[in-house]
Amino acid sequence: MSSRTALITGASRGLGFAFATHLARTGWRLVIDARTASDLSVAAQALQEVADGTVIAINGDVTDPQHGAALVAAAEDLGDLELLVNNASALGPSPLPSLADYPLAALVHVHDVNVVAPLRLIQLALPALRRAHGTIVNVTSDAAVEAYEGWGGYGSAKAALEQLSNVLAAEEPAVRVLWVDPGDMNTRMHQEAFPGEDISDRPLPEERIPGLAALVDGDAPSGRYTVSDLLLDAARGAA
């Protein structure tokens, strides 16, 4: 597997870092990014300690076209790009405002990070992914399909990402497109959504990786998946 290359955005913490750790341990070459240089440096060092392949960390904002181009170029330099994981996300204002009071400039930013930036990376990476018959993973949320008060900004962006993924799957038969809801997790973003609340009962991102890894490593077709269902299926199979 040492010739396989993955590009993961938002990989300095949370689900992105947990999945990058899994891939690093199993021989993938990695290109990762994050907005905060210090967090990315710490994550890259931790990944290098467990990696069987190369880890390239590039600091930047996914909404910057030049940064996106640099990420894809670095991944292609490593070899066949087989996996693109659009994990970087923006929650929006916290505490979460109602749509009646939602700052429109913030809404534009949330959609830029959660919808436009992933599509830009996909467009840049598609030639390589087509050649490799690769996989795109777009990380989504149940907020894309449920009416949770306060989640209109983030949820509408994730809903747009899901439909984008759905259409992309129809248009690109040579590439597998997976849009994956990891469920609630004990992460910094989830804490920002519930300021002052105790979220220690939520699963850690590492607990979600077996389900996500099984999906990516398996032969499931393009479509929407929830990690909770994947973990349940795995448990039933083990039983």
C-alpha positions as CSV (number, residue, x, y, z in Angstrom):
1,M,0.0,0.0,0.0
2,S,3.1,2.3,0.1
3,S,2.3,3.8,-3.3
4,R,-1.2,5.0,-2.3
5,T,-1.6,8.7,-1.6
6,A,-4.4,10.4,0.4
7,L,-5.2,14.1,0.7
8,I,-7.0,15.1,3.9
9,T,-8.1,18.6,4.8
10,G,-8.6,19.7,8.4
11,A,-6.3,17.0,9.7
12,S,-4.7,18.7,12.7
13,R,-7.4,17.5,15.1
14,G,-10.7,15.7,15.5
15,L,-11.8,13.2,12.9
16,G,-9.3,14.4,10.3
17,F,-6.4,13.7,12.5
18,A,-7.8,10.4,13.7
19,F,-8.3,9.2,10.2
20,A,-4.9,10.5,9.1
21,T,-3.4,8.5,11.9
22,H,-5.1,5.3,10.7
23,L,-4.0,5.8,7.2
24,A,-0.4,6.7,8.2
25,R,-0.2,3.5,10.2
26,T,-1.4,1.4,7.3
27,G,1.2,2.7,4.8
28,W,-0.6,5.5,3.0
29,R,1.4,8.6,1.8
30,L,-0.3,11.6,3.2
31,V,-0.8,15.3,2.4
32,I,-2.6,17.1,5.2
33,D,-3.6,20.7,5.9
34,A,-5.0,22.9,8.6
35,R,-5.5,26.6,9.1
36,T,-3.4,26.9,12.3
37,A,0.3,26.3,11.7
38,S,1.2,25.4,15.2
39,D,-1.6,22.7,15.4
40,L,-0.6,21.3,12.0
41,S,3.0,21.1,13.0
42,V,2.1,19.1,16.2
43,A,-0.2,16.8,14.2
44,A,2.4,16.2,11.4
45,Q,5.1,15.3,14.0
46,A,2.7,12.8,15.6
47,L,1.8,11.3,12.3
48,Q,5.5,11.0,11.3
49,E,6.1,8.9,14.4
50,V,3.6,6.3,13.4
51,A,3.8,6.5,9.6
52,D,5.0,3.9,7.2
53,G,4.9,6.4,4.4
54,T,5.6,10.1,3.7
55,V,3.6,12.8,5.5
56,I,3.5,16.3,3.9
57,A,1.8,19.1,5.9
58,I,0.9,22.3,4.2
59,N,-0.6,25.1,6.3
60,G,-3.3,27.2,4.8
61,D,-7.0,28.0,4.3
62,V,-9.1,25.7,2.1
63,T,-10.9,28.7,0.7
64,D,-7.7,30.0,-0.8
65,P,-7.4,28.7,-4.4
66,Q,-3.6,28.8,-4.4
67,H,-3.6,26.7,-1.2
68,G,-5.9,24.1,-2.8
69,A,-3.7,23.9,-5.9
70,A,-0.6,23.4,-3.7
71,L,-2.3,20.5,-1.8
72,V,-3.2,18.7,-5.0
73,A,0.2,19.3,-6.6
74,A,1.9,17.9,-3.5
75,A,-0.3,14.8,-3.5
76,E,0.3,14.1,-7.2
77,D,4.0,14.4,-6.7
78,L,3.9,11.6,-4.1
79,G,2.2,9.2,-6.6
80,D,-1.2,8.0,-7.5
81,L,-3.8,10.1,-5.7
82,E,-6.4,7.5,-4.6
83,L,-8.2,9.2,-1.8
84,L,-9.5,12.8,-1.2
85,V,-11.1,13.5,2.2
86,N,-12.9,16.8,2.4
87,N,-13.0,17.0,6.2
88,A,-12.3,20.7,6.9
89,S,-15.5,22.5,8.0
90,A,-16.6,25.8,9.5
91,L,-19.4,25.7,12.1
92,G,-20.3,29.4,11.9
93,P,-21.1,31.8,14.8
94,S,-21.3,30.4,18.3
95,P,-23.6,30.3,20.1
96,L,-25.6,29.1,17.1
97,P,-28.0,31.8,15.9
98,S,-31.4,31.4,14.5
99,L,-31.8,32.0,10.8
100,A,-33.8,35.2,11.5
101,D,-30.6,36.6,13.1
102,Y,-27.9,34.8,11.1
103,P,-25.2,37.2,9.9
104,L,-25.2,36.9,6.1
105,A,-21.5,37.4,5.8
106,A,-20.9,34.5,8.2
107,L,-23.3,32.4,6.1
108,V,-21.3,33.1,3.0
109,H,-18.1,32.0,4.8
110,V,-19.7,28.8,6.1
111,H,-20.8,27.8,2.6
112,D,-17.4,28.8,1.1
113,V,-15.6,26.5,3.5
114,N,-18.1,23.6,3.5
115,V,-19.2,23.6,-0.1
116,V,-17.2,25.7,-2.5
117,A,-13.7,24.7,-1.1
118,P,-14.4,21.0,-1.3
119,L,-15.7,21.3,-4.9
120,R,-12.6,23.3,-5.8
121,L,-10.4,20.5,-4.5
122,I,-12.5,17.9,-6.2
123,Q,-12.1,19.7,-9.6
124,L,-8.4,20.0,-9.2
125,A,-8.0,16.3,-8.0
126,L,-10.4,14.7,-10.5
127,P,-7.9,13.9,-13.3
128,A,-5.7,12.0,-10.9
129,L,-8.6,10.4,-9.1
130,R,-10.1,9.2,-12.4
131,R,-6.8,7.6,-13.4
132,A,-6.6,5.8,-10.1
133,H,-10.3,5.0,-9.9
134,G,-10.0,6.7,-6.5
135,T,-12.4,7.7,-3.8
136,I,-13.7,11.0,-2.5
137,V,-15.0,11.2,1.0
138,N,-17.0,14.3,1.9
139,V,-17.7,14.6,5.6
140,T,-21.2,15.6,6.3
141,S,-23.6,15.7,9.2
142,D,-27.1,14.8,10.3
143,A,-27.7,18.6,10.4
144,A,-27.9,18.3,6.6
145,V,-31.1,16.3,6.9
146,E,-32.6,17.2,10.3
147,A,-34.2,20.5,11.4
148,Y,-32.2,21.4,14.4
149,E,-32.8,24.9,15.8
150,G,-29.7,27.0,15.4
151,W,-28.1,24.8,12.8
152,G,-29.5,26.5,9.7
153,G,-26.2,27.9,8.5
154,Y,-24.0,24.8,9.0
155,G,-26.9,22.4,8.1
156,S,-27.7,24.2,4.8
157,A,-24.0,24.0,3.8
158,K,-23.8,20.3,4.6
159,A,-27.1,19.7,2.7
160,A,-25.5,21.5,-0.3
161,L,-22.4,19.3,0.0
162,E,-24.5,16.2,0.1
163,Q,-26.4,17.1,-3.1
164,L,-23.1,18.1,-4.7
165,S,-21.8,14.6,-3.8
166,N,-25.0,13.0,-5.1
167,V,-24.7,14.6,-8.5
168,L,-20.9,14.1,-8.7
169,A,-21.4,10.4,-8.1
170,A,-23.8,10.3,-11.1
171,E,-21.4,12.3,-13.3
172,E,-18.2,10.5,-12.4
173,P,-18.6,6.7,-12.7
174,A,-14.8,6.2,-12.6
175,V,-14.6,7.7,-9.1
176,R,-16.3,6.5,-5.9
177,V,-18.0,9.3,-4.0
178,L,-18.9,8.8,-0.4
179,W,-20.7,11.4,1.8
180,V,-20.3,10.3,5.3
181,D,-22.0,11.4,8.5
182,P,-19.7,10.6,11.4
183,G,-22.3,11.4,14.1
184,D,-21.8,13.5,17.2
185,M,-18.2,13.5,18.6
186,N,-16.3,14.9,21.4
187,T,-14.4,17.5,19.4
188,R,-13.5,21.2,19.6
189,M,-16.1,22.1,16.9
190,H,-18.8,20.2,18.7
191,Q,-17.9,22.0,21.9
192,E,-18.2,25.3,20.1
193,A,-21.7,24.3,19.1
194,F,-22.6,23.8,22.7
195,P,-20.6,26.4,24.7
196,G,-20.5,25.7,28.4
197,E,-22.1,22.3,28.1
198,D,-20.5,19.0,29.1
199,I,-20.0,16.9,25.9
200,S,-17.8,14.2,27.5
201,D,-20.6,11.7,26.8
202,R,-20.0,12.0,23.0
203,P,-17.7,9.4,21.4
204,L,-14.1,10.4,20.7
205,P,-13.2,10.7,17.0
206,E,-10.9,7.6,17.3
207,E,-14.0,5.5,18.1
208,R,-15.5,6.4,14.7
209,I,-12.5,5.3,12.7
210,P,-13.2,1.6,12.4
211,G,-16.5,2.3,10.6
212,L,-15.0,4.9,8.3
213,A,-11.9,2.8,7.6
214,A,-14.1,-0.2,6.7
215,L,-16.1,1.9,4.3
216,V,-13.1,3.4,2.5
217,D,-11.2,0.1,2.4
218,G,-14.2,-1.9,1.2
219,D,-16.1,-1.9,-2.0
220,A,-19.3,-0.2,-1.1
221,P,-20.7,1.9,-3.9
222,S,-21.0,5.7,-4.1
223,G,-23.7,7.0,-1.6
224,R,-24.5,8.4,1.8
225,Y,-23.4,6.5,4.8
226,T,-23.5,7.0,8.6
227,V,-20.7,5.8,10.7
228,S,-23.1,4.6,13.4
229,D,-24.7,2.2,10.9
230,L,-21.2,1.1,9.6
231,L,-20.2,0.3,13.2
232,L,-23.4,-1.6,13.8
233,D,-22.9,-3.6,10.6
234,A,-19.3,-4.4,11.7
235,A,-20.5,-5.6,15.1
236,R,-23.1,-7.8,13.6
237,G,-20.6,-9.3,11.3
238,A,-18.2,-10.0,14.1
239,A,-21.0,-11.6,16.1
